[in-house]
Amino acid sequence: MNKDSQQHQAVLVKEVLETLNPQKDCYYIDATFGRGGHSREILNKGAKVIAFDFDERSIEKAKELFSKEINSNQLILLRENFNKMNESLLNLKKSLNLEISGIFFDFGTSTDQLMSKDRGFSFEAREEILDMRMDERLGVKACDLLKLIDEKQLAKMLFEYGGENDARAIAKRIIQVRKKDPNSLDKVGTLVDIVDQVKGQRARGKIHAATKTFQALRIIVNDELSNIEETLPKALRILQESKAIDKRLVCIAFHEGEDRLVKTFFKQIEATNIGKLINKKAIQASEEELAINPRSRSAKLRAVAL
């Protein structure tokens, strides 16, 4: 196993396999491929995977790590946002007899992306541009938002999407810096310093002081919550139209807003007798997994069977 494959550890792998229940030669969609940790285990069950990822670097790395599976057509890899799932499947059905047995989403950002020193995700890359686009084809960077959004809207955004209790003070300080030197907001280090100045001694905790602020910006730049809200009904429709037996929809969320969308949608599925919840409460990482992979601490898995 090389260094690249070790950087990101897929979470709740055992639980995903139990709830998705992949069967030999059946097709499953991995809507958030990343480094392919979950897909690897699905493929090992003899199932086939159609994988989506809009990060070009993830796609290029996957072509190296999964060349055998791609060449044998066991894995179909598509560089697309998962909200383009319908259109992509229609194209594939022109040449393949596809009946989808399950769809899996892992809404977390990969460790590789967060550690990337040239994309604005890492707190340590102080001199890099505050970009945060997972798909470089998107137009607006995080630094663009800081230079355009008014103080009230910025504070609301940091609180709602990041859960940042100091949102108002951070937004106020950002506006002060913007008036004095707007171009300085292009750099990661400027935002990190702003948060540190606001939080002071309270910043010394288990997680970086700027974590919640960065999370809020990342979610908005990539339109993450809207994409989830838009795509879940599409995923359900794909499964409803499939002739496969024992179909499953499985989601892992890391952020409270993501999990709320999944929980609400799944409850609607059960309430309308379309499907049945596999787990009444969200499944979370075991103590054993938490010890090995601390990133799994906020992961919540929900699953429904159709």
N, C-alpha and C positions, 0 to 999 in steps of 0.2 A: 504493500500500500504506500503510495507516494505522499508527499507532504500536502499536495493540493487536496487529495481526497480525505485527509485527516483534519483539515481546517474546519469543515462544517460537519456537525453530527446531526443526523436526522433525529427528530424527537418522536417518542411514542410509537416506534416502529412495530413492536409486538402488538400494541393495541390497534394500530391501523390495519394490520393483517387480520386480526380477529374480527373487526367490524366490517371491513371491506370484503373479506372472505374470497380472495381471488381464486378462480378456477382455471384449470389447464385449457389453453387455446381460446379462452374468452378475452374480449377486449375491455380494457379499463383506461380511463382518462386520468392522467396525473396533470392537473391543471396548473400546478406550480412546481415545476421540475427541479429548479435549483441545481444542486449537485447530484440529484438523482438517487439519494439514499433510500427513499421509499419505493421508487420505481425499481431499483435493483432487487429489493425483496419480493416485489410483485412478479417481476420477471423470473425470479428463482422458483416461483410456484408453477412455472410453465405457462403463465398468462401472457397476453400481449398488451403493450402499453402505447397509447397515443399521448405524447407529452407536450405541454405548452410552457414556454418561458420567453419573456420579451427582452431579457438581458442577453445581448449579443455575446458577452464573455462566457456566460453560463452555457450557451449553445455551443460555442467553439470548444469549451472544455469537455462537454458531453460527447462531442464527436470523437474525441480521443478516448475517453474512458469507456464508451459504449459502442465502439466501432463494430464489434462482432454482432451485437444485438441489432444495430441499425442495418448492417449489411444483410442480415438474415430476415429482415422485416419484422422481427419480434418487437422492435421499438421504432415508432414513427415520431420524429422530433420536429416540432414546429416553432419557429420564432414568431410568436404572436401573444398578445395579451389574452388572458382567458375569456375576456368578454367577446372575443371573436370566435369562440368555440363553434357556434352554429354554422357560420360560413365555412370554417375550415373542414368540418365534418361533411358538409354537402359536397365539397370538392373531393374529399377522399372517397366518398361513396360512389363517385363516378367510375372508380377503378377497383374498389374493394367492397365486399359484402360485409358491412359493419353492423353489428348489433351490440350496443354498449351495455355491459353488465354492471359497471360501477364508475363513479366519478369521485376523485379525491382532491381536496384543496388543503394546502398548508400555507396559511396566510402570513407566516412569519418571514422576516427578511433574513437572508442567509448570512452566516458569519463572514463569509468571504466578501460579501458586499459591504457589510459594516466595517470590516477591517481594511477595505480598499483605501489606499492612501491618496488616490488621485480622483476621487469622485465626491468628496465632501461629506462622506458618512462618518469618517473617523475623527474623533476629538483631537488626536495626536497630530494630524496632518494640518498644522496651523496655517501654513502658507498656501494650501491648496484652495481652489475655488469652491465655494459653498454651493455645490451643484445638487446632489441628492436625487438625480433622475436615474431610476433603474433602467429605463429605456431611453437611450440617448437621442431617440427620434422625437421625444417630447420637447415642447418649445420653452417652457418656463422653468428656470432654476430656482432653488431655494433663496439665493441671494436677490433674485429679481423680486420675489415676494416681499422681502424685507425693505426693499426700496420703493415699493408701490402701495402696500396696504396701509390704511390709516391706523392710528394707535388703538382705537376701540375695537376694530375688527381683528387686529393682530392679537390683542389680549384675549379676545373670545376664542380665537383659533388655538392659541397655546393652551388655554384651559380645557376646551372641549376635546381636542384631539390628543393632547399630551397629558392632561390631568395635572398641569403645572399650577400649583397654588400661588406662585409668585408671578403669574402671567401679566398682571397689570403693571407691576414694577419693571419687569423685563421689557414689555412693550414700550413703556415710557422711555426707558434707557435706549432702546433701539432707535426710537424717533429722535432722541437728542443726538445720538451719533450720526444719524442720517442727515440731520440739518448741518452738522459741522463738517462731515467728510463722508458723503454717501458711498463713494467707491471703496471705502475701507470695509464695507459690509460684504464685499465680494469674497473676503477671506474667512475661512473656518475659524481662525484664531480670534477674530474680532467678536464673533458671536459667543465663543467660549468665554472670553474675558468679560463680556457684558453680563452673562449669567453669573460668573464668579463674583463680580462686583455687587450684584444684587443680593446674592445669597450669603456672601461673606463666610464666616466660620460655620454656618449651618450647612455649607456645601460638602463638608467632610463626612461622607457616608459610604455605604457599600457600592452604590452606583454613582456614576459621574454626575456632577451637578447639572450638566446640560442635557442629560439623557432625555428628559421629557420634552424639552424645547426642540431638540433635534427630531424626536419621534413625531411631534406635531407637524413640523415642516415636511418631513418625508411622506407622511400620510397625505398631505394636501398636494404636494408636488406631483405625486403619482396617482392622485385621485383614488386612493385605495378603498375607502369605504363605499363610494359610489359604484365602483367596479364590482364590489362584492354584492351590493344590493341589486344591481342590474343583472348579474350573472347567475345568482342562485335560482331564480325562476327559469332561466334558460336551461340550466343543468337538469332541473326537475323535468322539464318538458322533453329533453333528450331521452331521459330514462323512461318516461311514460310512453314515448313513441317506440322504444326499443322492444323487440320481441324476446329479449333475453329473459331468463328466469332468475328469481332471487336477486333483484337489483338493489344496489346500495349507493347512498350518497354520504360521504364522510368528510368532515371539516375539522381542521385544527386552527384555532384562533389564539392569538397572543395578547391582543389589545382588547380592552373592555368593550369598545365600540364594535369591533369585529364580532366578538362573541355574542353580543346583544342581537346583532342582525341575524346570526346563524340560529340562535336559540328561538327567536321570534318566528323565523321562517319555518323551522322544523316543527314548532308547536302548531302552526297553521296546517302543515301537511298532515299531522296526526288528527287534528280537530275536524278536518274535512274528509277523513278516512281514505286519503290518498296513500298514506304509508304509516309505518309504526316506528316510534323511537326505539332504537336498539338499547340505548342507555338513558334512563330517566334523568340522571344528573351528568354533568360533564365529567369525562374521564381525565384525570391528571396524572402526572408522572409519579412513578413509585419512588420510594426512598433510595433504592438502588440506582435508578436512573439519575436522580437529582445529584447523587454523589459523583457520578461520572460526568454528567453534563448539566451544569447549573443553569444553562440557557433554557432548559425545559421547565423551569419553575413556574412560568406564567402560561404554559401551554394548556389549552382546554380542548378536548376532543368530543365532538358530538356526531352521532350517526343515525341514519334513518334507513329502514328497509322498505322497498316498494313491492 
